Amino acid sequence: MSDLPNFERMFRLDGKIAVVTGGSRGLGLHAATAFLRAGAKAVFITARKAEGEQGINQAVDKLNKLGLKGKAFGIPANVAQESEIVRLVEEVKKHEDKVDILVANAGATWGSRFEDAPDSSSQKILDLNVRGVFNLAQKFSPLLEKAGTHDDPSRIIIVSSTAGTNVPHVGEHGTIMYSVSKAAAHHLSRNLAVELGPRNITTNTVAPGFFPSKLANGLIEILGGENELNDSNPRRRLGVPEDIAGVMVFLCSRAGNYINGEDIAVDGGARLAAGRLTKL
Ligand SMILES: NC(=O)c1ccc[n+]([C@@H]2O[C@H](COP(=O)([O-])OP(=O)(O)OC[C@H]3O[C@@H](n4cnc5c(N)ncnc54)[C@H](OP(=O)(O)O)[C@@H]3O)[C@@H](O)[C@H]2O)c1
């Protein structure tokens, strides 16, 4: 028999403290929900908007109505700006003196012809998807270091995209700088894995394919809609919240303890069948 102590708790996050950027909707909200349902003690979600249908407050209300032991907290912050990240860290410190999990999920995209992309679009994308992620890791590292141990390291998860490893869209609705920013996020993750691993912090990348969301819905429509994309996916569907929940809990639980510097694509295999001549 193998020695697998506490196997029953292998995928649990009991007592953990998590920060999720872009947690008010979409993939970030899927991750925050999963963390609380896996036993996390506190999940701090952040986004720019506090009010309204898409704001943080409605998300926090919904999470706290799940009737779970852990609590959700909302802190508005623009994580494309260093000063806002510093403030976010200080706000979290008012509640907790350590952080076990940081999910750098908030991201921006831009679609246009190559010739039409203004410099401001590149700046917006790089500020949030690359500089912002670096700054988040840097400013949260003292709190992450405090929580991590040799046996149970703290976790940084960078939400990238399969666009970070392939060239998904050029031409009329090209997303060149988005794709470039996500490639940078992948390599940032590998660098952080080596830099922070000895400080008991692991870093990994989750690279989603298409999941219906405010960010993705426009492009999904442009590409022919959900049915068309289902047909071109080896699994014949787009991503659903459970797909993100599963990989997030896995990477942040004891089950993911020894994984460091990995990219995990969550796309049903679509990135492998992305060639223009591929017809499944
Ligand atoms: N959905 C997909 O198909 C897909 C595929 C591949 C990769 N991704 C990646 O997954 C991540 C989440 O995307 P999503 O589809 O869930 O998008 P979404 O539904 O549009 O959610 C984006 C979240 O980020 C927040 N946000 C945006 N800019 C921010 C900023 N400067 N500071 C703080 N928060 C900010 C938004 O809230 P506010 O607007 O209030 O700030 C919102 O909470 C992104 O990194 C994206 O690139 C998504």
The ligand as an SDF file (V2000), in Angstrom:
LIG
                    3D

 48 52  0  0  0  0  0  0  0  0999 V2000
  -13.3790   33.9980  -21.4470 N   0  0  0  0  0  0  0  0  0  0  0  0
  -12.5130   33.4570  -22.2860 C   0  0  0  0  0  0  0  0  0  0  0  0
  -12.8800   32.8210  -23.2850 O   0  0  0  0  0  0  0  0  0  0  0  0
  -11.0400   33.6030  -22.0120 C   0  0  0  0  0  0  0  0  0  0  0  0
  -10.1700   32.8660  -22.8220 C   0  0  0  0  0  0  0  0  0  0  0  0
   -8.8090   32.9550  -22.6080 C   0  0  0  0  0  0  0  0  0  0  0  0
   -8.3190   33.7410  -21.6000 C   0  0  0  0  0  0  0  0  0  0  0  0
   -9.1890   34.4560  -20.8280 N   0  0  0  0  0  0  0  0  0  0  0  0
   -8.5940   35.2840  -19.7880 C   0  0  0  0  0  0  0  0  0  0  0  0
   -9.3090   35.0980  -18.5860 O   0  0  0  0  0  0  0  0  0  0  0  0
   -9.2400   36.2760  -17.7990 C   0  0  0  0  0  0  0  0  0  0  0  0
  -10.6500   36.6580  -17.3460 C   0  0  0  0  0  0  0  0  0  0  0  0
  -11.4290   36.9030  -18.4870 O   0  0  0  0  0  0  0  0  0  0  0  0
  -13.0210   36.7660  -18.4990 P   0  0  0  0  0  0  0  0  0  0  0  0
  -13.3770   36.1450  -19.8030 O   0  0  0  0  0  0  0  0  0  0  0  0
  -13.5130   36.1790  -17.2470 O   0  0  0  0  0  0  0  0  0  0  0  0
  -13.4000   38.3310  -18.6150 O   0  0  0  0  0  0  0  0  0  0  0  0
  -14.6150   39.1660  -17.9990 P   0  0  0  0  0  0  0  0  0  0  0  0
  -15.8110   38.3290  -17.7720 O   0  0  0  0  0  0  0  0  0  0  0  0
  -14.7210   40.3550  -18.8820 O   0  0  0  0  0  0  0  0  0  0  0  0
  -14.0460   39.5990  -16.5610 O   0  0  0  0  0  0  0  0  0  0  0  0
  -12.9330   40.4370  -16.4450 C   0  0  0  0  0  0  0  0  0  0  0  0
  -12.7530   40.7900  -14.9890 C   0  0  0  0  0  0  0  0  0  0  0  0
  -11.5780   41.5890  -14.8550 O   0  0  0  0  0  0  0  0  0  0  0  0
  -11.9160   42.8280  -14.2340 C   0  0  0  0  0  0  0  0  0  0  0  0
  -10.9920   43.8400  -14.7300 N   0  0  0  0  0  0  0  0  0  0  0  0
  -10.8230   44.2910  -15.9880 C   0  0  0  0  0  0  0  0  0  0  0  0
   -9.8720   45.2320  -16.0280 N   0  0  0  0  0  0  0  0  0  0  0  0
   -9.4220   45.3850  -14.7480 C   0  0  0  0  0  0  0  0  0  0  0  0
   -8.4530   46.2000  -14.1380 C   0  0  0  0  0  0  0  0  0  0  0  0
   -7.7300   47.0890  -14.8510 N   0  0  0  0  0  0  0  0  0  0  0  0
   -8.2560   46.0890  -12.8020 N   0  0  0  0  0  0  0  0  0  0  0  0
   -8.9900   45.2140  -12.0600 C   0  0  0  0  0  0  0  0  0  0  0  0
   -9.9120   44.4020  -12.5980 N   0  0  0  0  0  0  0  0  0  0  0  0
  -10.1290   44.4970  -13.9230 C   0  0  0  0  0  0  0  0  0  0  0  0
  -13.3860   43.0590  -14.6240 C   0  0  0  0  0  0  0  0  0  0  0  0
  -14.0670   43.9470  -13.7600 O   0  0  0  0  0  0  0  0  0  0  0  0
  -14.1050   45.5490  -14.0340 P   0  0  0  0  0  0  0  0  0  0  0  0
  -14.4540   45.7430  -15.4760 O   0  0  0  0  0  0  0  0  0  0  0  0
  -15.1290   46.0870  -13.0690 O   0  0  0  0  0  0  0  0  0  0  0  0
  -12.7330   46.0450  -13.6970 O   0  0  0  0  0  0  0  0  0  0  0  0
  -13.8940   41.6290  -14.4450 C   0  0  0  0  0  0  0  0  0  0  0  0
  -14.0560   41.3280  -13.0780 O   0  0  0  0  0  0  0  0  0  0  0  0
   -8.5330   37.3290  -18.6570 C   0  0  0  0  0  0  0  0  0  0  0  0
   -7.1800   37.4070  -18.2820 O   0  0  0  0  0  0  0  0  0  0  0  0
   -8.6630   36.7830  -20.0560 C   0  0  0  0  0  0  0  0  0  0  0  0
   -7.6290   37.1980  -20.9080 O   0  0  0  0  0  0  0  0  0  0  0  0
  -10.5200   34.4060  -21.0160 C   0  0  0  0  0  0  0  0  0  0  0  0
  1  2  1  0
  2  3  2  0
  2  4  1  0
  4  5  1  0
  4 48  2  0
  5  6  2  0
  6  7  1  0
  7  8  2  0
  8  9  1  0
  8 48  1  0
  9 10  1  0
  9 46  1  0
 10 11  1  0
 11 12  1  0
 11 44  1  0
 12 13  1  0
 13 14  1  0
 14 15  2  0
 14 16  1  0
 14 17  1  0
 17 18  1  0
 18 19  2  0
 18 20  1  0
 18 21  1  0
 21 22  1  0
 22 23  1  0
 23 24  1  0
 23 42  1  0
 24 25  1  0
 25 26  1  0
 25 36  1  0
 26 27  1  0
 26 35  1  0
 27 28  2  0
 28 29  1  0
 29 30  1  0
 29 35  2  0
 30 31  1  0
 30 32  2  0
 32 33  1  0
 33 34  2  0
 34 35  1  0
 36 37  1  0
 36 42  1  0
 37 38  1  0
 38 39  2  0
 38 40  1  0
 38 41  1  0
 42 43  1  0
 44 45  1  0
 44 46  1  0
 46 47  1  0
M  CHG  2   8   1  16  -1
M  END
$$$$
